[in-house]
Amino acid sequence: MNVTIWNEYRHEKKNEKVREIYPEGIHAAIASYLGEQGISTKTATLDEPEHGLTDEVLEKTDVLVWWGHIAHDEVEEEIVQKVVQRVLDGMGLIVLHSGHFSKVFKRLMGTSCDLKWREADDKERLWVVNPSHPIVEGIGEYIELPQEEMYGEFFDIPAPDEVVLVSWFTGGEVFRSGCTFKRGNGKIFYFRPGHETYPTYHNKDVLKVIENAVKWAAPSTNKRPVFGNAKPLEAVPQR
């Protein structure tokens, strides 16, 4: 399995606090963990040619992990369409935190993907509400993060195929924080935590969920559906 971690990689260059937490970038922190688990991983960033997502890279990517925030509009439409098509063809997609507002996720959801938010050092408790799901294998009843950005309902997404995690925040809000979707032949997992000014992607349980999600979203070996004009399997009487 080949995984590509995509990150716009802007906060780490502009914000000293973010750089202290992720000196090599959010993408590098996630890639390092997945590599330690024996998963073949590469990274791509916004400012690389073709945003690092060339035809060759996308063709070899089984699962794409996406983190973006302040530069969604800079992602070129041609790349968005290529990523969307790869998902429809069977590539897995893991969308993290503020990637909910990415062009790719919004295109695949068909909704605004908007929500409530607040940066106020809320404690977040992510409750496992689907304990038999492989994405939360090895996770206890909940994941507790002492500081995180709040996302609150209503989250304008289509009804998920499965809700795996639900968050509660000290301000009283709740949020569907782990949601699965299928689009075409591809599987998608949206995972909420990961604000850039907090060390969320150093949390072992958060990283474990990402690892599990990558394995869950990997393309199946089943043959893809055949479309178009079809010859009959049996003789059709002529009238």
One Martini backbone bead per residue (centre of mass of N, CA, C, O) as a GRO file, in nm:
protein
  239
    1MET     BB    1   0.096   0.036   0.023
    2ASN     BB    2   0.031   0.378  -0.087
    3VAL     BB    3   0.103   0.691   0.072
    4THR     BB    4  -0.025   1.032   0.063
    5ILE     BB    5   0.077   1.339   0.207
    6TRP     BB    6  -0.119   1.633   0.220
    7ASN     BB    7   0.009   1.979   0.239
    8GLU     BB    8   0.018   2.317   0.227
    9TYR     BB    9   0.250   2.443   0.401
   10ARG     BB   10   0.215   2.744   0.569
   11HIS     BB   11   0.213   2.774   0.877
   12GLU     BB   12   0.508   2.665   0.927
   13LYS     BB   13   0.635   2.928   0.777
   14LYS     BB   14   0.470   3.173   0.947
   15ASN     BB   15   0.448   3.013   1.233
   16GLU     BB   16   0.623   2.960   1.515
   17LYS     BB   17   0.438   2.774   1.677
   18VAL     BB   18   0.402   2.562   1.454
   19ARG     BB   19   0.705   2.506   1.406
   20GLU     BB   20   0.759   2.387   1.689
   21ILE     BB   21   0.563   2.142   1.654
   22TYR     BB   22   0.625   2.136   1.313
   23PRO     BB   23   0.926   2.159   1.172
   24GLU     BB   24   0.840   1.963   0.901
   25GLY     BB   25   0.546   1.929   0.928
   26ILE     BB   26   0.253   1.767   0.931
   27HIS     BB   27   0.322   1.558   0.713
   28ALA     BB   28   0.579   1.448   0.855
   29ALA     BB   29   0.450   1.343   1.116
   30ILE     BB   30   0.264   1.136   0.980
   31ALA     BB   31   0.472   0.989   0.802
   32SER     BB   32   0.652   0.888   1.030
   33TYR     BB   33   0.448   0.707   1.165
   34LEU     BB   34   0.367   0.527   0.924
   35GLY     BB   35   0.652   0.426   0.870
   36GLU     BB   36   0.677   0.278   1.152
   37GLN     BB   37   0.430   0.078   1.044
   38GLY     BB   38   0.514  -0.001   0.733
   39ILE     BB   39   0.424   0.242   0.553
   40SER     BB   40   0.418   0.365   0.242
   41THR     BB   41   0.550   0.706   0.229
   42LYS     BB   42   0.452   1.028   0.105
   43THR     BB   43   0.487   1.371   0.003
   44ALA     BB   44   0.281   1.678  -0.041
   45THR     BB   45   0.265   2.020  -0.173
   46LEU     BB   46   0.143   2.313  -0.288
   47ASP     BB   47   0.434   2.444  -0.406
   48GLU     BB   48   0.450   2.232  -0.591
   49PRO     BB   49   0.438   2.089  -0.871
   50GLU     BB   50   0.115   2.011  -0.892
   51HIS     BB   51   0.114   1.984  -0.574
   52GLY     BB   52   0.258   1.688  -0.596
   53LEU     BB   53   0.009   1.576  -0.807
   54THR     BB   54   0.081   1.383  -1.020
   55ASP     BB   55   0.001   1.134  -1.220
   56GLU     BB   56   0.207   0.939  -1.099
   57VAL     BB   57   0.136   0.975  -0.802
   58LEU     BB   58  -0.169   0.908  -0.816
   59GLU     BB   59  -0.140   0.623  -0.946
   60LYS     BB   60   0.039   0.522  -0.678
   61THR     BB   61  -0.206   0.596  -0.495
   62ASP     BB   62  -0.413   0.453  -0.249
   63VAL     BB   63  -0.378   0.688  -0.025
   64LEU     BB   64  -0.511   1.010   0.067
   65VAL     BB   65  -0.390   1.273   0.268
   66TRP     BB   66  -0.569   1.576   0.392
   67TRP     BB   67  -0.429   1.914   0.450
   68GLY     BB   68  -0.610   2.224   0.510
   69HIS     BB   69  -0.686   2.603   0.518
   70ILE     BB   70  -0.563   2.899   0.380
   71ALA     BB   71  -0.540   2.756   0.055
   72HIS     BB   72  -0.780   2.638  -0.108
   73ASP     BB   73  -0.793   2.840  -0.364
   74GLU     BB   74  -0.497   2.738  -0.480
   75VAL     BB   75  -0.622   2.495  -0.588
   76GLU     BB   76  -0.631   2.345  -0.874
   77GLU     BB   77  -0.878   2.226  -1.072
   78GLU     BB   78  -0.723   1.999  -1.214
   79ILE     BB   79  -0.640   1.855  -0.950
   80VAL     BB   80  -0.913   1.813  -0.827
   81GLN     BB   81  -1.026   1.633  -1.055
   82LYS     BB   82  -0.813   1.411  -1.030
   83VAL     BB   83  -0.874   1.330  -0.741
   84VAL     BB   84  -1.171   1.265  -0.771
   85GLN     BB   85  -1.133   1.044  -0.986
   86ARG     BB   86  -0.957   0.857  -0.813
   87VAL     BB   87  -1.173   0.803  -0.607
   88LEU     BB   88  -1.383   0.684  -0.805
   89ASP     BB   89  -1.162   0.454  -0.888
   90GLY     BB   90  -1.045   0.382  -0.554
   91MET     BB   91  -0.920   0.590  -0.391
   92GLY     BB   92  -0.831   0.685  -0.092
   93LEU     BB   93  -0.969   0.925   0.167
   94ILE     BB   94  -0.820   1.154   0.406
   95VAL     BB   95  -0.980   1.401   0.603
   96LEU     BB   96  -0.847   1.682   0.779
   97HIS     BB   97  -1.010   1.892   0.947
   98SER     BB   98  -0.995   2.177   0.741
   99GLY     BB   99  -1.052   1.989   0.486
  100HIS     BB  100  -1.364   2.037   0.472
  101PHE     BB  101  -1.296   2.307   0.273
  102SER     BB  102  -1.213   2.165   0.042
  103LYS     BB  103  -1.258   2.108  -0.284
  104VAL     BB  104  -1.260   1.803  -0.276
  105PHE     BB  105  -1.471   1.753  -0.051
  106LYS     BB  106  -1.701   1.929  -0.163
  107ARG     BB  107  -1.728   1.777  -0.431
  108LEU     BB  108  -1.796   1.494  -0.299
  109MET     BB  109  -2.045   1.602  -0.124
  110GLY     BB  110  -2.228   1.859  -0.238
  111THR     BB  111  -2.160   2.075  -0.011
  112SER     BB  112  -2.049   2.319   0.208
  113CYS     BB  113  -1.914   2.210   0.487
  114ASP     BB  114  -2.015   2.364   0.720
  115LEU     BB  115  -1.959   2.540   1.048
  116LYS     BB  116  -1.868   2.560   1.368
  117TRP     BB  117  -1.628   2.782   1.552
  118ARG     BB  118  -1.340   2.777   1.797
  119GLU     BB  119  -1.068   2.956   1.958
  120ALA     BB  120  -1.032   2.830   2.320
  121ASP     BB  121  -0.905   2.573   2.450
  122ASP     BB  122  -1.060   2.325   2.423
  123LYS     BB  123  -1.186   2.043   2.530
  124GLU     BB  124  -1.162   1.712   2.382
  125ARG     BB  125  -1.410   1.445   2.332
  126LEU     BB  126  -1.379   1.136   2.164
  127TRP     BB  127  -1.635   0.930   2.089
  128VAL     BB  128  -1.701   0.596   2.060
  129VAL     BB  129  -1.988   0.485   1.844
  130ASN     BB  130  -1.817   0.235   1.678
  131PRO     BB  131  -1.641  -0.017   1.817
  132SER     BB  132  -1.628  -0.230   1.556
  133HIS     BB  133  -1.459  -0.047   1.399
  134PRO     BB  134  -1.149  -0.041   1.239
  135ILE     BB  135  -1.073   0.265   1.299
  136VAL     BB  136  -1.095   0.190   1.638
  137GLU     BB  137  -0.871   0.007   1.674
  138GLY     BB  138  -0.722   0.036   1.995
  139ILE     BB  139  -0.946   0.208   2.115
  140GLY     BB  140  -1.116   0.340   2.339
  141GLU     BB  141  -1.392   0.515   2.437
  142TYR     BB  142  -1.178   0.762   2.421
  143ILE     BB  143  -1.050   1.084   2.324
  144GLU     BB  144  -0.826   1.314   2.487
  145LEU     BB  145  -0.802   1.673   2.444
  146PRO     BB  146  -0.692   1.952   2.612
  147GLN     BB  147  -0.649   2.102   2.317
  148GLU     BB  148  -0.886   2.266   2.090
  149GLU     BB  149  -1.068   2.319   1.828
  150MET     BB  150  -1.390   2.410   1.765
  151TYR     BB  151  -1.653   2.198   1.645
  152GLY     BB  152  -1.994   2.250   1.528
  153GLU     BB  153  -2.313   2.210   1.512
  154PHE     BB  154  -2.383   2.221   1.201
  155PHE     BB  155  -2.283   1.977   0.959
  156ASP     BB  156  -2.263   2.023   0.603
  157ILE     BB  157  -2.344   1.705   0.530
  158PRO     BB  158  -2.398   1.421   0.434
  159ALA     BB  159  -2.504   1.137   0.524
  160PRO     BB  160  -2.335   0.913   0.662
  161ASP     BB  161  -2.261   0.588   0.656
  162GLU     BB  162  -2.068   0.647   0.914
  163VAL     BB  163  -2.038   0.688   1.267
  164VAL     BB  164  -1.749   0.676   1.486
  165LEU     BB  165  -1.722   0.983   1.595
  166VAL     BB  166  -1.786   1.197   1.886
  167SER     BB  167  -1.782   1.528   1.996
  168TRP     BB  168  -1.680   1.707   2.292
  169PHE     BB  169  -1.707   2.028   2.449
  170THR     BB  170  -1.671   2.266   2.699
  171GLY     BB  171  -1.891   2.458   2.550
  172GLY     BB  172  -2.118   2.208   2.454
  173GLU     BB  173  -2.043   2.089   2.199
  174VAL     BB  174  -2.102   1.893   1.904
  175PHE     BB  175  -1.946   1.631   1.679
  176ARG     BB  176  -1.888   1.477   1.371
  177SER     BB  177  -1.553   1.335   1.368
  178GLY     BB  178  -1.624   1.037   1.231
  179CYS     BB  179  -1.659   0.982   0.879
  180THR     BB  180  -1.817   0.787   0.627
  181PHE     BB  181  -1.763   0.726   0.269
  182LYS     BB  182  -1.896   0.668  -0.064
  183ARG     BB  183  -1.730   0.705  -0.392
  184GLY     BB  184  -1.781   0.496  -0.593
  185ASN     BB  185  -1.478   0.311  -0.531
  186GLY     BB  186  -1.438   0.503  -0.288
  187LYS     BB  187  -1.298   0.583   0.033
  188ILE     BB  188  -1.406   0.797   0.311
  189PHE     BB  189  -1.242   0.997   0.577
  190TYR     BB  190  -1.345   1.200   0.842
  191PHE     BB  191  -1.115   1.394   1.063
  192ARG     BB  192  -1.116   1.655   1.291
  193PRO     BB  193  -0.859   1.673   1.429
  194GLY     BB  194  -0.579   1.938   1.385
  195HIS     BB  195  -0.479   2.193   1.489
  196GLU     BB  196  -0.182   2.368   1.433
  197THR     BB  197  -0.140   2.483   1.754
  198TYR     BB  198  -0.149   2.172   1.813
  199PRO     BB  199  -0.025   1.837   1.916
  200THR     BB  200  -0.217   1.619   1.778
  201TYR     BB  201   0.006   1.465   1.577
  202HIS     BB  202   0.131   1.329   1.868
  203ASN     BB  203  -0.105   1.155   1.921
  204LYS     BB  204  -0.148   0.818   1.942
  205ASP     BB  205  -0.457   0.795   1.881
  206VAL     BB  206  -0.476   0.971   1.633
  207LEU     BB  207  -0.267   0.809   1.468
  208LYS     BB  208  -0.418   0.540   1.483
  209VAL     BB  209  -0.666   0.628   1.326
  210ILE     BB  210  -0.517   0.695   1.067
  211GLU     BB  211  -0.402   0.417   1.020
  212ASN     BB  212  -0.674   0.267   1.010
  213ALA     BB  213  -0.796   0.438   0.778
  214VAL     BB  214  -0.594   0.364   0.562
  215LYS     BB  215  -0.660   0.060   0.563
  216TRP     BB  216  -0.967   0.090   0.507
  217ALA     BB  217  -0.928   0.274   0.227
  218ALA     BB  218  -0.816   0.073   0.069
  219PRO     BB  219  -0.821  -0.082  -0.207
  220SER     BB  220  -0.977  -0.313  -0.362
  221THR     BB  221  -0.965  -0.627  -0.554
  222ASN     BB  222  -1.200  -0.572  -0.701
  223LYS     BB  223  -1.371  -0.542  -0.966
  224ARG     BB  224  -1.477  -0.318  -1.171
  225PRO     BB  225  -1.724  -0.178  -1.308
  226VAL     BB  226  -1.927  -0.214  -1.595
  227PHE     BB  227  -1.996   0.000  -1.860
  228GLY     BB  228  -2.240   0.029  -2.088
  229ASN     BB  229  -2.269  -0.149  -2.349
  230ALA     BB  230  -2.438  -0.476  -2.353
  231LYS     BB  231  -2.419  -0.800  -2.389
  232PRO     BB  232  -2.588  -1.073  -2.388
  233LEU     BB  233  -2.590  -1.380  -2.214
  234GLU     BB  234  -2.848  -1.433  -2.377
  235ALA     BB  235  -3.076  -1.500  -2.590
  236VAL     BB  236  -3.281  -1.271  -2.764
  237PRO     BB  237  -3.579  -1.245  -2.863
  238GLN     BB  238  -3.731  -1.174  -3.156
  239ARG     BB  239  -4.001  -0.930  -3.260
   0.00000   0.00000   0.00000
